[in-house]
């Protein structure tokens, strides 16, 4: 049973006015082509993927006040009380990008979310590789990217689930948190949506203008990634385990680990890992 708190709805009209471009709009802050808010859905990612299959919806943003079947990586459930979270999916097409670079889009999204939370909410957000957003070691946001198309140009739907006003009793797992629990200066969801979507738009435009070069993006990611320098455990397919120090994120977005007691390093891709956390010795 959800806690009865004052959780106002998103103001779709105000968000469109701030973020969505008109036919003759030269305001670079209005990057997005369409923004919809629905009261309830199973999954904003699934809805946007379905729309993309039948129509051109590049730069389309879909927000839901409640998701009944929200998913994280490896299909983990991600459910929140109504109007306590920002549940948003967006579709971006990357003209001229090589398919192998598509994996950088969720990492870019993580960088943008961290920047938005630091600037707007004044919380010490950081990234846990590949794209969980943490505050003091607790997860406040998750990101899930799903490919919509690979040709003629790559297109990806990116979903973000950001815990805003959840109480301790409402958290889905013990290691989660919310902005309110972390003492954020801002918890107004309209303000946070504007900050996140503008940060994503700015990062995307910079990446596009560099002809999809990842050098600057990778440096920005490393600077915000709290996993680097940590002793971590990577659980790999087949029951294999890798323990060592996370030393870098390479040009392909893989985390580079120096294994305990072994020479050299091993690069681990997101698709090869099921769990990655600092190893506790106590």
Residue pairs with C-beta under 8 A, 6 or more apart in sequence:
2 81
2 82
2 84
2 170
3 81
3 167
3 169
3 170
5 84
5 165
5 167
7 81
7 82
7 83
7 84
7 165
8 83
8 189
9 37
9 65
9 83
10 37
10 63
10 65
10 83
10 189
10 190
10 193
11 190
12 35
12 36
12 37
12 63
14 190
15 35
15 37
15 63
15 190
15 193
15 194
16 35
18 29
18 30
18 194
19 29
19 30
19 31
19 32
19 35
19 61
19 194
19 197
19 198
20 30
20 32
20 33
20 34
20 35
21 27
21 30
21 31
21 32
21 33
22 30
28 205
29 198
29 201
31 59
31 197
31 198
31 201
31 204
31 205
32 59
32 60
32 61
32 90
32 197
32 201
33 57
33 58
33 59
33 60
34 57
34 59
34 60
34 61
35 60
35 61
35 62
35 63
36 60
36 61
36 62
36 63
37 63
37 64
37 65
38 47
38 62
38 63
38 64
38 65
39 64
39 65
39 66
40 64
40 65
40 66
40 67
40 68
40 82
41 47
41 64
41 66
41 67
41 68
42 67
42 68
42 69
43 67
43 69
43 70
43 71
43 159
44 62
44 63
44 64
44 67
44 70
44 87
44 88
44 89
44 159
45 71
45 89
45 144
45 146
45 157
45 159
46 69
47 62
47 89
48 57
48 60
48 62
48 89
48 90
48 91
48 148
48 157
49 146
49 148
49 157
51 57
51 60
51 91
52 60
52 91
52 148
52 149
52 155
52 157
53 148
57 91
58 91
58 92
58 93
58 155
59 90
59 91
59 92
59 93
60 90
60 91
61 88
61 89
61 90
61 197
62 88
62 89
62 90
63 86
63 87
63 88
63 193
64 87
64 88
65 82
65 83
65 87
66 80
66 81
66 82
66 83
66 87
67 78
67 79
67 80
67 87
67 161
68 79
69 77
70 77
70 78
70 79
70 80
70 87
70 159
70 161
71 77
71 78
71 144
71 159
72 78
72 142
72 144
72 161
73 142
73 144
73 270
74 274
77 172
78 142
78 161
78 172
79 172
80 87
80 161
80 163
80 166
80 170
80 172
81 166
81 170
83 165
83 189
84 163
84 164
84 165
84 166
84 170
84 178
85 161
85 162
85 163
85 164
85 166
86 160
86 161
86 162
86 164
86 189
86 192
86 193
86 196
87 159
87 160
87 161
88 159
88 160
88 162
88 193
88 196
88 197
89 157
89 158
89 159
89 160
90 157
90 158
90 197
90 200
91 148
91 155
91 156
91 157
91 158
92 105
92 155
92 156
92 158
92 204
93 149
93 153
93 154
93 155
94 101
94 102
94 105
94 153
94 154
94 155
94 156
94 208
94 212
95 153
96 153
96 211
96 212
97 153
97 154
97 212
98 212
99 150
99 154
100 252
101 212
101 214
102 147
102 150
102 154
102 156
103 145
103 252
103 253
103 270
104 207
104 214
104 217
104 253
105 145
105 156
105 158
106 130
106 131
106 143
106 144
106 145
106 156
106 158
107 130
107 131
107 217
107 221
107 253
108 200
108 203
108 204
108 207
108 217
108 221
109 131
109 143
109 145
109 158
109 160
109 200
110 127
110 130
110 131
110 132
110 133
110 143
110 221
110 224
111 127
111 203
111 217
111 220
111 221
111 224
112 196
112 199
112 200
112 202
112 203
113 125
113 133
113 141
113 143
113 160
113 162
113 196
113 199
113 200
114 125
114 126
114 127
114 133
114 224
115 199
115 224
116 192
116 195
116 196
116 198
116 199
117 123
117 125
117 133
117 135
117 140
117 141
117 179
117 184
117 192
117 195
118 124
118 125
119 195
119 199
120 186
120 191
120 192
120 195
121 179
121 184
121 185
121 186
121 187
121 192
122 184
122 185
122 186
123 135
123 140
123 179
123 182
123 183
123 184
124 135
124 136
125 133
125 134
125 135
125 140
126 133
126 134
126 135
126 224
126 225
126 226
127 133
127 134
127 221
127 224
127 225
127 226
127 227
128 134
128 139
128 225
128 226
128 227
128 276
128 277
129 225
129 227
129 228
129 246
129 249
129 255
129 276
130 253
130 255
130 270
131 142
131 143
131 145
132 139
132 141
132 142
132 143
133 139
133 140
133 141
133 142
133 143
133 162
134 140
134 226
135 177
135 182
136 177
136 182
137 175
138 175
138 176
138 177
138 182
139 173
139 175
139 176
139 177
140 162
140 163
140 176
140 177
140 178
140 179
140 182
141 160
141 161
141 162
141 163
142 160
142 161
143 158
143 159
143 160
143 161
144 158
144 159
145 156
145 157
145 158
145 159
146 156
146 157
146 159
147 154
147 155
147 156
147 157
148 155
148 156
148 157
149 155
160 196
162 179
162 192
162 196
163 171
163 176
163 177
163 178
163 179
164 178
164 179
164 180
164 187
164 189
164 192
165 178
165 179
165 180
165 187
166 176
166 178
166 180
166 181
167 178
167 180
167 181
168 181
171 177
171 178
179 186
179 187
179 192
180 187
186 192
203 217
203 220
206 216
206 217
207 213
207 214
207 217
210 216
214 251
214 253
215 251
218 249
218 250
218 251
218 253
221 249
221 253
222 228
222 248
222 249
225 249
227 246
227 255
227 276
228 246
228 247
228 248
228 249
229 245
229 246
229 247
230 245
230 246
230 278
231 243
231 244
231 245
231 246
231 278
231 279
232 243
232 244
232 245
232 246
232 255
232 257
232 276
232 277
232 278
232 279
233 241
233 242
233 243
233 275
233 276
233 277
233 279
234 241
234 242
234 243
234 255
234 257
234 268
234 272
234 273
234 275
234 276
235 241
235 273
235 274
235 275
235 276
236 242
236 268
236 272
236 273
236 274
237 272
237 274
242 257
242 259
242 266
242 268
243 259
243 260
243 279
244 257
244 258
244 259
244 260
244 262
244 266
245 257
245 258
246 255
246 256
246 257
247 256
247 257
247 258
247 265
248 255
248 256
248 265
249 255
249 256
250 256
250 267
252 267
252 269
253 269
253 270
254 267
254 268
254 269
254 270
255 267
255 268
255 273
255 276
256 265
256 266
256 267
256 268
257 265
257 266
257 267
257 268
258 264
258 265
259 265
259 266
268 276
